Amino acid sequence: MDKLAFYSKIFLYLMIAFLIVKNVIFIQQQNKWSPIDEFAHMDYVIKLSEGKIPKITDMISAEIILHAQQEPNRISDISRVDLQNFGMTAFCYEAHHPPVYYLVLSVPNKILSLFHVDVFARLKWLRLFSFGLYVAGLFVLIPLFKQIAQLGYRIPIQYVLGCIVFGLLVATHQRYGLGNNMISPLLVNLFALFLLRSFKKSFGLNFYISLVFFFLCLLSSYANILIAPFIFLIFTVKIIKRISLKNILVSMTITLLFGLLYAFWKHASIPLKSGSDFFYMLLNILMPAGVFNYRYFIDLFLMDTLAFTFLKPGIMLKSYYIWLVLFNLAVSLVFIRHIYNNMRWLFFCGFLLMVFLISGYILNKYVGGVNWHALRHYMAFIPVFYVVATSFILVIAEKIKRRKTG
């Protein structure tokens, strides 16, 4: 059994290495701007590199415009871009996103700029850097799951490595380009890790670090509001039991600091009202709320999530995933008492799945201007999507082990 565990672990590490290499090759082979708003994402990085805080009504960098005009073959859908009048793509409309991801990327962008690397070559390096942030976030799952295990739950390392494999399978597709949600798994997983550590080790320091990562989550992507506060909510009782007056004062100081930073960024990025009103009106016309019924919304989400284009175009595992989730639910219902007594952390994952489903329904129906069915908005939920399809492996393995030892 030890040999089987050893070889399965080696196999999974090799699978992870293979998928990282395949993703890197796929990303490097993309010689056009991503159709997912990459002009505006890159412009945000460039402006921060120059010490400017962009507004959504600002024109994109002249460097990007000149490059697009000189190399129109690098534009994914040339029919959407008039090279004399870029229309909506001429504006830094991604500036409504909070700045953390773009600040991080502005550092390598600035270094490459000092060496006079052209804008598209810098873009390709930043794509790899962005993917590196995502991979780092996946590897944080190893200590995170170990921390969950220290609460008294048995989680084999192979199961965690399987989650990393799953994360690498869904990482790219159209998400090979720049996008602020690529940093979300790293920040959310670090937040959860230090929050859990605060209950097993020094509460104060670990709790403060978790609070810092909590605010960094929110200042990297508004979509993280859908998960980070609910992770806090799950542990509210434990936090209240351990917190002291000193903890409250330090936490309030950290909160105030990040509140001031957010207020400074928000004030500096305020656009002209007439321009922003027109921009948001246009977005709502192009992507109105409530276009898709909820079933079709979920269908589109699964198609976006499970299209493994980087391996081979046309691979679609949506149906297999749905059957896995249904089978997992059936096993969970059969062994519900066992799960409650011995694997209660799975209920937390089920709770976070419900948060995703309810949030997706509300956003799709009432909030226009965004393609809410795209996985890129929910990258921090990837471990949840993995667990709700595969936790039956843990349940059955635990039952078999108990029978043998009992």
C-alpha positions as CSV (number, residue, x, y, z in Angstrom):
1,M,0.0,0.0,0.0
2,D,2.9,2.3,0.8
3,K,4.4,1.6,-2.6
4,L,1.0,2.4,-4.3
5,A,0.8,5.7,-2.4
6,F,4.4,6.6,-3.3
7,Y,4.0,5.9,-7.0
8,S,0.6,7.6,-7.2
9,K,2.2,10.7,-5.7
10,I,5.1,10.6,-8.2
11,F,2.6,10.2,-11.0
12,L,0.6,13.2,-9.9
13,Y,3.7,15.4,-9.6
14,L,4.8,14.3,-13.1
15,M,1.2,15.1,-14.3
16,I,1.5,18.6,-12.7
17,A,4.9,19.2,-14.3
18,F,3.5,18.1,-17.7
19,L,0.4,20.3,-17.5
20,I,2.5,23.4,-16.4
21,V,4.8,22.8,-19.4
22,K,1.8,22.4,-21.8
23,N,0.2,25.5,-20.4
24,V,3.4,27.5,-20.8
25,I,3.8,26.3,-24.4
26,F,0.2,27.1,-25.2
27,I,0.5,30.6,-23.7
28,Q,3.8,31.3,-25.6
29,Q,2.2,30.1,-28.9
30,Q,-0.6,32.8,-28.7
31,N,0.8,35.5,-31.0
32,K,-2.3,37.6,-31.0
33,W,-3.9,39.9,-28.4
34,S,-6.5,37.9,-26.3
35,P,-10.1,38.8,-27.3
36,I,-10.8,39.2,-23.6
37,D,-10.0,42.9,-23.1
38,E,-6.2,42.6,-23.2
39,F,-5.6,46.0,-24.7
40,A,-7.2,47.6,-21.6
41,H,-5.5,45.2,-19.1
42,M,-2.1,45.9,-20.6
43,D,-2.7,49.6,-20.7
44,Y,-3.6,49.5,-16.9
45,V,-0.2,47.9,-16.3
46,I,1.6,50.4,-18.5
47,K,0.0,53.4,-16.8
48,L,0.9,52.2,-13.3
49,S,4.5,51.5,-14.5
50,E,4.6,55.2,-15.5
51,G,3.3,56.3,-12.1
52,K,-0.2,57.1,-13.3
53,I,-3.6,55.9,-11.9
54,P,-5.8,55.3,-14.9
55,K,-9.5,56.3,-15.3
56,I,-11.9,54.3,-17.5
57,T,-12.3,57.3,-19.8
58,D,-8.5,57.6,-20.4
59,M,-7.2,56.8,-23.9
60,I,-5.1,53.6,-24.0
61,S,-1.3,54.0,-24.4
62,A,-0.1,55.4,-27.7
63,E,2.4,52.5,-27.6
64,I,-0.4,50.0,-27.9
65,I,-2.3,51.9,-30.6
66,L,0.9,52.3,-32.7
67,H,1.7,48.6,-32.3
68,A,-1.9,47.6,-33.3
69,Q,-1.7,49.8,-36.4
70,Q,1.7,48.5,-37.4
71,E,0.9,44.8,-36.7
72,P,-2.9,44.3,-37.3
73,N,-2.3,40.6,-37.8
74,R,-1.8,40.4,-34.0
75,I,-5.4,41.5,-33.3
76,S,-7.7,38.4,-32.7
77,D,-10.7,39.9,-34.4
78,I,-9.6,42.6,-36.7
79,S,-13.3,43.2,-37.8
80,R,-14.0,44.6,-34.3
81,V,-11.2,47.2,-34.4
82,D,-11.1,50.2,-36.7
83,L,-7.4,50.9,-36.8
84,Q,-8.1,54.7,-37.3
85,N,-10.8,54.9,-34.7
86,F,-10.5,52.1,-32.0
87,G,-13.9,52.9,-30.6
88,M,-14.5,51.4,-27.1
89,T,-11.1,49.5,-27.3
90,A,-9.4,52.9,-27.3
91,F,-10.2,53.4,-23.7
92,C,-8.7,52.0,-20.5
93,Y,-12.0,50.6,-19.4
94,E,-10.5,48.0,-17.2
95,A,-9.5,50.8,-14.8
96,H,-12.6,50.2,-12.8
97,H,-10.9,47.1,-11.4
98,P,-9.0,47.5,-8.1
99,P,-5.2,47.8,-8.7
100,V,-3.3,45.1,-6.8
101,Y,-2.9,42.6,-9.8
102,Y,-1.8,45.4,-12.1
103,L,0.6,46.9,-9.5
104,V,2.3,43.4,-9.2
105,L,2.6,43.2,-13.0
106,S,3.8,46.8,-13.3
107,V,7.2,45.7,-11.7
108,P,8.3,43.2,-14.4
109,N,6.8,45.5,-17.1
110,K,8.9,48.4,-15.8
111,I,12.0,46.3,-15.8
112,L,11.4,45.0,-19.4
113,S,10.6,48.6,-20.5
114,L,14.1,49.7,-19.2
115,F,15.6,47.2,-21.6
116,H,13.4,48.6,-24.5
117,V,11.4,45.4,-25.0
118,D,8.5,46.2,-27.3
119,V,4.9,46.1,-26.0
120,F,3.8,42.8,-27.4
121,A,7.0,41.0,-26.2
122,R,6.4,42.5,-22.8
123,L,2.8,41.3,-23.0
124,K,3.9,37.7,-23.6
125,W,6.3,37.8,-20.7
126,L,3.6,39.2,-18.4
127,R,1.2,36.5,-19.5
128,L,3.7,33.9,-18.2
129,F,4.3,35.9,-15.1
130,S,0.5,36.1,-14.5
131,F,0.2,32.3,-15.1
132,G,3.1,31.9,-12.5
133,L,1.0,33.8,-9.9
134,Y,-1.9,31.4,-10.7
135,V,0.3,28.3,-10.3
136,A,1.7,29.6,-7.0
137,G,-1.8,30.0,-5.8
138,L,-2.5,26.3,-6.7
139,F,0.6,25.2,-4.8
140,V,-0.6,27.1,-1.7
141,L,-3.4,24.4,-1.6
142,I,-0.8,21.9,-0.2
143,P,-0.2,23.7,3.1
144,L,-3.9,24.8,3.1
145,F,-5.2,21.3,3.0
146,K,-2.6,20.2,5.5
147,Q,-4.0,22.9,7.8
148,I,-7.5,21.6,7.3
149,A,-6.1,18.1,8.1
150,Q,-4.7,19.4,11.4
151,L,-8.3,20.2,12.4
152,G,-8.7,16.4,12.7
153,Y,-9.6,15.4,9.1
154,R,-7.7,12.9,7.0
155,I,-6.8,14.3,3.5
156,P,-4.1,12.4,1.6
157,I,-1.6,14.5,-0.3
158,Q,-2.7,12.7,-3.5
159,Y,-6.1,14.3,-3.2
160,V,-4.5,17.7,-2.9
161,L,-2.3,17.1,-5.9
162,G,-5.4,16.1,-7.8
163,C,-6.9,19.5,-7.0
164,I,-3.7,21.1,-8.5
165,V,-4.1,19.0,-11.6
166,F,-7.7,20.1,-11.9
167,G,-6.7,23.7,-11.5
168,L,-4.1,23.4,-14.3
169,L,-6.6,21.8,-16.6
170,V,-9.0,24.7,-16.4
171,A,-6.4,27.5,-16.2
172,T,-6.0,28.6,-19.8
173,H,-8.5,28.2,-22.7
174,Q,-9.3,31.9,-23.4
175,R,-7.8,32.9,-20.1
176,Y,-4.3,32.7,-21.4
177,G,-4.3,36.5,-21.6
178,L,-3.8,39.1,-18.8
179,G,-6.7,39.3,-16.3
180,N,-6.8,40.4,-12.7
181,N,-8.5,37.2,-11.5
182,M,-5.4,35.2,-12.2
183,I,-4.0,36.4,-8.9
184,S,-7.2,35.5,-7.0
185,P,-6.3,31.9,-6.1
186,L,-3.0,33.0,-4.6
187,L,-4.4,35.7,-2.4
188,V,-7.6,33.9,-1.4
189,N,-5.7,30.6,-0.6
190,L,-3.1,32.6,1.5
191,F,-5.9,34.3,3.3
192,A,-7.6,31.0,4.1
193,L,-4.2,29.4,5.1
194,F,-3.3,32.1,7.6
195,L,-6.8,32.2,9.0
196,L,-6.7,28.5,9.7
197,R,-3.2,28.8,11.1
198,S,-4.5,31.4,13.6
199,F,-6.5,28.7,15.3
200,K,-3.6,26.2,15.7
201,K,-0.7,28.5,16.3
202,S,-0.2,32.1,17.4
203,F,-3.6,33.7,16.9
204,G,-2.5,37.3,16.8
205,L,0.2,37.4,14.1
206,N,-1.5,34.8,11.8
207,F,-4.8,36.5,12.1
208,Y,-3.3,39.9,11.2
209,I,-1.6,38.3,8.1
210,S,-4.8,36.7,7.1
211,L,-6.5,40.1,7.4
212,V,-3.9,41.7,5.1
213,F,-4.5,39.0,2.5
214,F,-8.2,39.4,2.9
215,F,-8.0,43.0,1.9
216,L,-5.5,42.3,-0.9
217,C,-8.1,39.8,-2.2
218,L,-10.7,42.5,-2.3
219,L,-8.3,45.0,-3.9
220,S,-7.3,42.6,-6.6
221,S,-10.8,41.6,-7.9
222,Y,-14.3,42.6,-6.8
223,A,-15.3,39.0,-7.7
224,N,-13.5,37.8,-4.5
225,I,-16.3,39.4,-2.5
226,L,-18.2,36.3,-3.5
227,I,-15.9,34.0,-1.5
228,A,-13.5,35.7,0.9
229,P,-16.1,37.2,3.3
230,F,-17.9,33.9,3.4
231,I,-14.7,32.1,4.5
232,F,-14.5,34.6,7.3
233,L,-18.2,33.9,8.1
234,I,-17.6,30.2,8.5
235,F,-15.0,30.9,11.2
236,T,-16.8,33.8,12.9
237,V,-17.5,31.8,16.1
238,K,-13.9,30.8,16.5
239,I,-12.7,34.3,15.8
240,I,-15.0,35.8,18.4
241,K,-14.0,33.3,21.0
242,R,-10.2,34.1,20.7
243,I,-10.1,37.8,19.9
244,S,-8.9,40.2,22.5
245,L,-9.0,44.0,22.8
246,K,-5.4,44.2,21.4
247,N,-6.5,42.0,18.4
248,I,-9.5,44.3,17.8
249,L,-7.3,47.5,17.9
250,V,-4.7,46.0,15.5
251,S,-7.4,44.7,13.2
252,M,-9.1,48.1,13.1
253,T,-5.7,49.7,12.3
254,I,-5.2,47.3,9.4
255,T,-8.7,47.8,8.2
256,L,-8.4,51.6,8.4
257,L,-5.1,51.5,6.5
258,F,-6.6,49.5,3.6
259,G,-9.7,51.6,3.7
260,L,-7.6,54.7,3.2
261,L,-5.6,53.1,0.4
262,Y,-8.9,52.1,-1.3
263,A,-10.3,55.6,-0.9
264,F,-7.1,57.1,-2.4
265,W,-7.3,54.8,-5.4
266,K,-11.0,55.3,-5.8
267,H,-10.6,59.1,-5.7
268,A,-7.6,59.1,-8.1
269,S,-9.5,57.0,-10.6
270,I,-12.7,58.9,-10.7
271,P,-13.5,59.6,-14.4
272,L,-15.5,62.4,-16.0
273,K,-19.1,61.6,-15.1
274,S,-20.5,62.1,-18.6
275,G,-17.8,59.8,-20.0
276,S,-18.3,57.1,-17.4
277,D,-22.1,57.2,-17.7
278,F,-21.9,56.7,-21.4
279,F,-19.3,53.9,-21.0
280,Y,-21.5,51.9,-18.5
281,M,-24.6,52.5,-20.7
282,L,-22.8,51.1,-23.7
283,L,-21.6,48.1,-21.7
284,N,-25.2,47.4,-20.5
285,I,-26.4,47.6,-24.1
286,L,-23.7,45.2,-25.4
287,M,-24.0,42.8,-22.4
288,P,-27.5,43.3,-20.9
289,A,-28.5,41.5,-17.7
290,G,-30.9,38.6,-17.8
291,V,-30.2,37.6,-21.4
292,F,-29.6,33.9,-20.4
293,N,-31.9,31.8,-18.3
294,Y,-30.2,30.2,-15.3
295,R,-29.9,26.8,-16.8
296,Y,-28.2,28.1,-19.9
297,F,-26.0,30.3,-17.7
298,I,-24.7,27.2,-15.9
299,D,-24.3,25.4,-19.2
300,L,-22.1,28.3,-20.6
301,F,-20.1,28.4,-17.4
302,L,-19.3,24.6,-17.6
303,M,-18.4,24.9,-21.3
304,D,-16.0,27.7,-20.5
305,T,-14.5,25.9,-17.5
306,L,-14.1,22.5,-19.1
307,A,-12.8,23.4,-22.5
308,F,-9.2,22.2,-22.3
309,T,-8.0,24.0,-25.5
310,F,-4.4,24.0,-24.4
311,L,-4.3,20.2,-24.7
312,K,-6.4,19.9,-27.9
313,P,-9.1,22.1,-29.4
314,G,-12.5,20.6,-29.1
315,I,-12.0,18.7,-25.8
316,M,-15.2,19.2,-23.8
317,L,-15.8,17.3,-20.5
318,K,-18.9,19.1,-19.3
319,S,-21.1,16.0,-19.2
320,Y,-18.5,13.9,-17.4
321,Y,-18.2,16.7,-14.7
322,I,-22.0,16.9,-14.2
323,W,-22.2,13.1,-13.7
324,L,-19.3,13.2,-11.3
325,V,-21.1,16.0,-9.3
326,L,-24.3,14.0,-9.2
327,F,-22.5,10.8,-8.2
328,N,-20.7,12.7,-5.5
329,L,-23.9,14.1,-4.2
330,A,-25.5,10.6,-4.1
331,V,-22.5,9.2,-2.1
332,S,-22.6,12.2,0.2
333,L,-26.3,11.6,1.0
334,V,-25.8,7.9,1.6
335,F,-22.9,8.6,4.0
336,I,-24.3,11.9,5.4
337,R,-23.9,10.9,9.0
338,H,-20.3,9.7,8.5
339,I,-19.5,13.0,6.8
340,Y,-21.0,15.0,9.6
341,N,-19.1,13.0,12.3
342,N,-15.8,12.7,10.5
343,M,-15.5,15.0,7.5
344,R,-17.4,18.1,8.4
345,W,-15.2,20.4,6.4
346,L,-17.0,19.1,3.3
347,F,-20.1,20.9,4.4
348,F,-18.0,24.2,4.2
349,C,-17.3,23.4,0.5
350,G,-21.0,22.7,-0.1
351,F,-21.8,26.0,1.5
352,L,-19.3,27.8,-0.7
353,L,-20.8,26.1,-3.8
354,M,-24.2,27.4,-2.8
355,V,-22.7,30.9,-2.5
356,F,-21.4,30.5,-6.0
357,L,-24.7,29.2,-7.4
358,I,-26.8,32.0,-5.7
359,S,-24.3,34.7,-6.7
360,G,-24.2,33.5,-10.3
361,Y,-28.0,33.6,-10.5
362,I,-28.2,37.1,-9.1
363,L,-25.3,38.5,-11.2
364,N,-26.6,36.9,-14.4
365,K,-30.1,38.2,-13.9
366,Y,-29.6,41.7,-12.5
367,V,-26.1,42.9,-13.3
368,G,-25.3,43.8,-16.9
369,G,-22.0,44.8,-18.6
370,V,-20.1,41.6,-17.7
371,N,-20.0,38.0,-19.1
372,W,-20.8,36.4,-15.7
373,H,-20.7,32.9,-17.1
374,A,-17.0,33.0,-17.6
375,L,-14.8,31.0,-15.2
376,R,-12.3,33.9,-14.9
377,H,-14.6,35.7,-12.5
378,Y,-14.6,32.7,-10.1
379,M,-11.0,31.5,-10.2
380,A,-10.9,31.4,-6.4
381,F,-13.7,28.8,-6.3
382,I,-11.6,26.2,-8.2
383,P,-10.9,24.1,-5.1
384,V,-14.6,24.1,-4.4
385,F,-15.5,23.0,-7.9
386,Y,-12.9,20.2,-7.5
387,V,-14.2,19.0,-4.0
388,V,-17.9,18.9,-5.0
389,A,-17.1,16.5,-7.8
390,T,-14.5,14.3,-6.1
391,S,-15.0,14.2,-2.3
392,F,-16.6,10.7,-2.7
393,I,-13.0,9.4,-3.1
394,L,-12.2,10.6,0.4
395,V,-15.5,9.3,1.8
396,I,-15.2,5.8,0.3
397,A,-11.5,5.6,1.2
398,E,-12.2,6.6,4.8
399,K,-15.0,4.0,5.1
400,I,-12.8,1.3,3.7
401,K,-10.0,2.2,6.1
402,R,-12.4,2.2,9.1
403,R,-13.7,-1.2,8.2
404,K,-10.2,-2.7,7.9
405,T,-9.1,-1.2,11.2
406,G,-12.4,-1.8,13.0
